[in-house]
Amino acid sequence: MKQGQFISEETLLKQIIHILMENLGPVETNRFLSLPAKKRIESVKRHRIWQSKLDKNKFFNDVFH
């Protein structure tokens, strides 16, 4: 397949499921496919959470030194 070329979703899913079954087996494949999707946090809220846990001095030292 050429770089930048997409395959159909059906083909993609078949290949992925085949790879999962081959490497994990049917039970773990089913378990993986049944995992609930994590809810996305809105970007500003996510950034504020990140900032609240940030050590400003360590961050500046990492970036500027």
N, CA, C and O atoms as a GROMACS GRO file, in nm:
protein
  260
    1MET      N    1   0.084  -0.117   0.000
    1MET     CA    2   0.000   0.000   0.000
    1MET      C    3   0.089   0.124   0.000
    1MET      O    4   0.189   0.130   0.072
    2LYS      N    5   0.053   0.220  -0.081
    2LYS     CA    6   0.129   0.344  -0.090
    2LYS      C    7   0.102   0.431   0.032
    2LYS      O    8  -0.007   0.429   0.089
    3GLN      N    9   0.204   0.508   0.071
    3GLN     CA   10   0.189   0.600   0.183
    3GLN      C   11   0.080   0.702   0.148
    3GLN      O   12   0.079   0.757   0.038
    4GLY      N   13  -0.010   0.726   0.242
    4GLY     CA   14  -0.118   0.822   0.220
    4GLY      C   15  -0.240   0.762   0.154
    4GLY      O   16  -0.338   0.833   0.131
    5GLN      N   17  -0.238   0.632   0.125
    5GLN     CA   18  -0.352   0.566   0.062
    5GLN      C   19  -0.432   0.495   0.170
    5GLN      O   20  -0.376   0.425   0.255
    6PHE      N   21  -0.563   0.514   0.168
    6PHE     CA   22  -0.649   0.452   0.267
    6PHE      C   23  -0.712   0.325   0.213
    6PHE      O   24  -0.743   0.314   0.094
    7ILE      N   25  -0.730   0.228   0.304
    7ILE     CA   26  -0.805   0.109   0.268
    7ILE      C   27  -0.947   0.128   0.322
    7ILE      O   28  -0.970   0.216   0.406
    8SER      N   29  -1.041   0.050   0.276
    8SER     CA   30  -1.178   0.065   0.321
    8SER      C   31  -1.189   0.031   0.470
    8SER      O   32  -1.108  -0.045   0.523
    9GLU      N   33  -1.289   0.088   0.535
    9GLU     CA   34  -1.308   0.059   0.678
    9GLU      C   35  -1.333  -0.089   0.702
    9GLU      O   36  -1.285  -0.145   0.801
   10GLU      N   37  -1.407  -0.151   0.614
   10GLU     CA   38  -1.437  -0.294   0.629
   10GLU      C   39  -1.308  -0.376   0.625
   10GLU      O   40  -1.288  -0.465   0.707
   11THR      N   41  -1.221  -0.346   0.529
   11THR     CA   42  -1.093  -0.417   0.518
   11THR      C   43  -1.006  -0.390   0.640
   11THR      O   44  -0.943  -0.481   0.694
   12LEU      N   45  -1.004  -0.265   0.682
   12LEU     CA   46  -0.926  -0.228   0.800
   12LEU      C   47  -0.972  -0.306   0.922
   12LEU      O   48  -0.890  -0.363   0.994
   13LEU      N   49  -1.102  -0.310   0.946
   13LEU     CA   50  -1.156  -0.382   1.062
   13LEU      C   51  -1.125  -0.531   1.055
   13LEU      O   52  -1.088  -0.592   1.156
   14LYS      N   53  -1.139  -0.590   0.937
   14LYS     CA   54  -1.108  -0.733   0.922
   14LYS      C   55  -0.962  -0.762   0.955
   14LYS      O   56  -0.931  -0.859   1.024
   15GLN      N   57  -0.873  -0.677   0.905
   15GLN     CA   58  -0.730  -0.697   0.931
   15GLN      C   59  -0.698  -0.679   1.080
   15GLN      O   60  -0.621  -0.756   1.136
   16ILE      N   61  -0.757  -0.578   1.141
   16ILE     CA   62  -0.732  -0.554   1.283
   16ILE      C   63  -0.782  -0.669   1.368
   16ILE      O   64  -0.712  -0.716   1.458
   17ILE      N   65  -0.903  -0.716   1.341
   17ILE     CA   66  -0.959  -0.826   1.420
   17ILE      C   67  -0.876  -0.952   1.400
   17ILE      O   68  -0.853  -1.028   1.495
   18HIS      N   69  -0.830  -0.976   1.278
   18HIS     CA   70  -0.744  -1.092   1.251
   18HIS      C   71  -0.615  -1.083   1.334
   18HIS      O   72  -0.573  -1.182   1.394
   19ILE      N   73  -0.554  -0.966   1.337
   19ILE     CA   74  -0.430  -0.947   1.414
   19ILE      C   75  -0.455  -0.966   1.563
   19ILE      O   76  -0.376  -1.031   1.632
   20LEU      N   77  -0.565  -0.910   1.613
   20LEU     CA   78  -0.598  -0.926   1.755
   20LEU      C   79  -0.621  -1.074   1.789
   20LEU      O   80  -0.569  -1.124   1.888
   21MET      N   81  -0.700  -1.142   1.708
   21MET     CA   82  -0.729  -1.284   1.733
   21MET      C   83  -0.601  -1.367   1.732
   21MET      O   84  -0.583  -1.456   1.815
   22GLU      N   85  -0.515  -1.337   1.637
   22GLU     CA   86  -0.390  -1.412   1.623
   22GLU      C   87  -0.299  -1.392   1.745
   22GLU      O   88  -0.231  -1.485   1.788
   23ASN      N   89  -0.298  -1.270   1.799
   23ASN     CA   90  -0.205  -1.238   1.907
   23ASN      C   91  -0.264  -1.249   2.046
   23ASN      O   92  -0.192  -1.277   2.141
   24LEU      N   93  -0.394  -1.228   2.059
   24LEU     CA   94  -0.456  -1.228   2.192
   24LEU      C   95  -0.551  -1.345   2.215
   24LEU      O   96  -0.576  -1.383   2.329
   25GLY      N   97  -0.604  -1.401   2.110
   25GLY     CA   98  -0.705  -1.505   2.123
   25GLY      C   99  -0.844  -1.444   2.132
   25GLY      O  100  -0.858  -1.322   2.145
   26PRO      N  101  -0.948  -1.528   2.124
   26PRO     CA  102  -1.084  -1.478   2.116
   26PRO      C  103  -1.133  -1.406   2.242
   26PRO      O  104  -1.205  -1.306   2.232
   27VAL      N  105  -1.096  -1.454   2.359
   27VAL     CA  106  -1.145  -1.394   2.484
   27VAL      C  107  -1.089  -1.253   2.501
   27VAL      O  108  -1.164  -1.159   2.526
   28GLU      N  109  -0.958  -1.240   2.489
   28GLU     CA  110  -0.895  -1.108   2.508
   28GLU      C  111  -0.931  -1.012   2.394
   28GLU      O  112  -0.941  -0.892   2.416
   29THR      N  113  -0.949  -1.064   2.272
   29THR     CA  114  -0.994  -0.979   2.162
   29THR      C  115  -1.130  -0.920   2.193
   29THR      O  116  -1.153  -0.801   2.176
   30ASN      N  117  -1.221  -1.006   2.237
   30ASN     CA  118  -1.355  -0.959   2.273
   30ASN      C  119  -1.350  -0.860   2.388
   30ASN      O  120  -1.420  -0.759   2.388
   31ARG      N  121  -1.266  -0.889   2.485
   31ARG     CA  122  -1.250  -0.799   2.600
   31ARG      C  123  -1.200  -0.662   2.553
   31ARG      O  124  -1.251  -0.558   2.596
   32PHE      N  125  -1.100  -0.662   2.466
   32PHE     CA  126  -1.045  -0.537   2.415
   32PHE      C  127  -1.151  -0.459   2.337
   32PHE      O  128  -1.166  -0.338   2.356
   33LEU      N  129  -1.224  -0.527   2.250
   33LEU     CA  130  -1.325  -0.459   2.170
   33LEU      C  131  -1.442  -0.409   2.254
   33LEU      O  132  -1.517  -0.322   2.209
   34SER      N  133  -1.459  -0.463   2.373
   34SER     CA  134  -1.569  -0.423   2.461
   34SER      C  135  -1.532  -0.313   2.560
   34SER      O  136  -1.618  -0.265   2.634
   35LEU      N  137  -1.405  -0.273   2.561
   35LEU     CA  138  -1.363  -0.168   2.654
   35LEU      C  139  -1.441  -0.040   2.626
   35LEU      O  140  -1.456  -0.001   2.510
   36PRO      N  141  -1.490   0.024   2.730
   36PRO     CA  142  -1.562   0.149   2.707
   36PRO      C  143  -1.466   0.260   2.666
   36PRO      O  144  -1.352   0.266   2.712
   37ALA      N  145  -1.513   0.347   2.578
   37ALA     CA  146  -1.431   0.461   2.536
   37ALA      C  147  -1.427   0.562   2.650
   37ALA      O  148  -1.528   0.590   2.714
   38LYS      N  149  -1.309   0.618   2.675
   38LYS     CA  150  -1.297   0.719   2.779
   38LYS      C  151  -1.356   0.849   2.728
   38LYS      O  152  -1.342   0.885   2.611
   39LYS      N  153  -1.423   0.918   2.817
   39LYS     CA  154  -1.483   1.045   2.781
   39LYS      C  155  -1.373   1.149   2.765
   39LYS      O  156  -1.285   1.161   2.851
   40ARG      N  157  -1.379   1.223   2.656
   40ARG     CA  158  -1.279   1.327   2.631
   40ARG      C  159  -1.311   1.450   2.714
   40ARG      O  160  -1.426   1.489   2.731
   41ILE      N  161  -1.206   1.510   2.764
   41ILE     CA  162  -1.220   1.634   2.841
   41ILE      C  163  -1.200   1.750   2.744
   41ILE      O  164  -1.111   1.748   2.660
   42GLU      N  165  -1.283   1.850   2.757
   42GLU     CA  166  -1.272   1.969   2.673
   42GLU      C  167  -1.132   2.027   2.691
   42GLU      O  168  -1.077   2.024   2.801
   43SER      N  169  -1.073   2.080   2.583
   43SER     CA  170  -0.931   2.116   2.582
   43SER      C  171  -0.893   2.222   2.686
   43SER      O  172  -0.787   2.212   2.747
   44VAL      N  173  -0.976   2.323   2.706
   44VAL     CA  174  -0.942   2.427   2.805
   44VAL      C  175  -0.942   2.367   2.944
   44VAL      O  176  -0.854   2.397   3.024
   45LYS      N  177  -1.041   2.283   2.974
   45LYS     CA  178  -1.046   2.218   3.106
   45LYS      C  179  -0.925   2.127   3.125
   45LYS      O  180  -0.864   2.125   3.232
   46ARG      N  181  -0.889   2.051   3.020
   46ARG     CA  182  -0.774   1.962   3.026
   46ARG      C  183  -0.646   2.044   3.052
   46ARG      O  184  -0.561   2.003   3.130
   47HIS      N  185  -0.633   2.158   2.986
   47HIS     CA  186  -0.516   2.243   3.004
   47HIS      C  187  -0.511   2.299   3.146
   47HIS      O  188  -0.404   2.305   3.207
   48ARG      N  189  -0.625   2.339   3.200
   48ARG     CA  190  -0.628   2.392   3.337
   48ARG      C  191  -0.591   2.284   3.439
   48ARG      O  192  -0.523   2.313   3.537
   49ILE      N  193  -0.635   2.163   3.416
   49ILE     CA  194  -0.598   2.052   3.505
   49ILE      C  195  -0.447   2.031   3.499
   49ILE      O  196  -0.382   2.015   3.602
   50TRP      N  197  -0.391   2.031   3.377
   50TRP     CA  198  -0.247   2.015   3.360
   50TRP      C  199  -0.172   2.128   3.432
   50TRP      O  200  -0.075   2.103   3.503
   51GLN      N  201  -0.219   2.253   3.414
   51GLN     CA  202  -0.154   2.366   3.479
   51GLN      C  203  -0.160   2.356   3.631
   51GLN      O  204  -0.063   2.392   3.699
   52SER      N  205  -0.271   2.309   3.684
   52SER     CA  206  -0.285   2.302   3.830
   52SER      C  207  -0.185   2.206   3.894
   52SER      O  208  -0.151   2.220   4.011
   53LYS      N  209  -0.139   2.108   3.817
   53LYS     CA  210  -0.044   2.009   3.869
   53LYS      C  211   0.101   2.043   3.833
   53LYS      O  212   0.194   1.971   3.870
   54LEU      N  213   0.119   2.153   3.763
   54LEU     CA  214   0.250   2.189   3.710
   54LEU      C  215   0.336   2.259   3.815
   54LEU      O  216   0.289   2.348   3.886
   55ASP      N  217   0.461   2.218   3.823
   55ASP     CA  218   0.560   2.287   3.904
   55ASP      C  219   0.628   2.388   3.812
   55ASP      O  220   0.711   2.350   3.729
   56LYS      N  221   0.593   2.517   3.827
   56LYS     CA  222   0.638   2.621   3.735
   56LYS      C  223   0.790   2.625   3.725
   56LYS      O  224   0.844   2.631   3.614
   57ASN      N  225   0.860   2.622   3.838
   57ASN     CA  226   1.007   2.632   3.836
   57ASN      C  227   1.072   2.513   3.764
   57ASN      O  228   1.165   2.531   3.685
   58LYS      N  229   1.022   2.394   3.791
   58LYS     CA  230   1.077   2.275   3.723
   58LYS      C  231   1.049   2.282   3.574
   58LYS      O  232   1.136   2.250   3.492
   59PHE      N  233   0.928   2.324   3.538
   59PHE     CA  234   0.891   2.336   3.397
   59PHE      C  235   0.985   2.434   3.326
   59PHE      O  236   1.039   2.403   3.220
   60PHE      N  237   1.004   2.554   3.383
   60PHE     CA  238   1.091   2.653   3.321
   60PHE      C  239   1.236   2.604   3.312
   60PHE      O  240   1.304   2.628   3.213
   61ASN      N  241   1.281   2.535   3.416
   61ASN     CA  242   1.417   2.479   3.410
   61ASN      C  243   1.430   2.375   3.300
   61ASN      O  244   1.531   2.371   3.229
   62ASP      N  245   1.329   2.290   3.284
   62ASP     CA  246   1.332   2.188   3.179
   62ASP      C  247   1.330   2.252   3.040
   62ASP      O  248   1.398   2.205   2.949
   63VAL      N  249   1.253   2.357   3.024
   63VAL     CA  250   1.237   2.419   2.892
   63VAL      C  251   1.356   2.508   2.856
   63VAL      O  252   1.404   2.504   2.743
   64PHE      N  253   1.402   2.587   2.950
   64PHE     CA  254   1.499   2.691   2.918
   64PHE      C  255   1.644   2.657   2.956
   64PHE      O  256   1.733   2.740   2.934
   65HIS      N  257   1.670   2.541   3.010
   65HIS     CA  258   1.809   2.506   3.045
   65HIS      C  259   1.850   2.377   2.982
   65HIS      O  260   1.963   2.332   3.001
   0.00000   0.00000   0.00000
